[in-house]
Amino acid sequence: MKKFAIPLFAALIALSGCDGNERLEEKAKIEGTAGANAELNAQNTNLMQKAKEMEDDLSTRHRFYQAAQGTYEGVLKTDEGKFKIKITLVSSLPPYAVPRTRQLEEISSDLNNLYFNAQVVQWNTANKLSAVGCRIENVRPDILSGTIAIASENCPNFYSLKIADQGVVQDLENGMALRTDGQESVVLASSIRMGRADKVAALRGEMHPTTNATVYEFLVKKTEK
């Protein structure tokens, strides 16, 4: 009986060691899986936060585009007389709600492909057939300053525009002097971004011809459909 005691004891120790190793391996697997899940959850949280920030930025830009898009008309006084001027701004993408968290690539695509398509037409008030104009794509406004620059090889002139509210239009109609520091467009742009305003009533503009150094100022009001 004695000569079998030591081998039996050793076998029990070996079995105990195997069980211990298996438990350690199982524990390591559980901890490894938990760690991987925690890392994955953290990555998903970061991606969702980034997606929200990008969607918020896109929504802010859509607010500006929707407020500014439309057709504006007014009178342009030049050395050659008075001309009617019409400026049309059309957003390239409509805003729409998506009932899911979108991939970053999807949101980035919308951000990159959001711009104005613009058309500028001018004609002599005595003859509409004298109209000249141009169409420009990929016009991207500065939504902080509320300015829009229209420049293209297709256009013989350069147009610098600033958004304006109804108060600016009324001041002009009442013969009051307009501020020239550009703050009206900055204030209105801020109100639009914050959701406090949803309409641009007019555009204050400057036309820079390519044939001379004269700068012509004008105001075009949004037409009601």
Helices and strands as residue ranges (DSSP letters): G 2-4, H 5-68, E 70-78, E 81-91, H 104-112, E 116-124, E 127-139, E 147-150, E 157-164, H 166-173, H 183-193, E 202-209, E 216-222
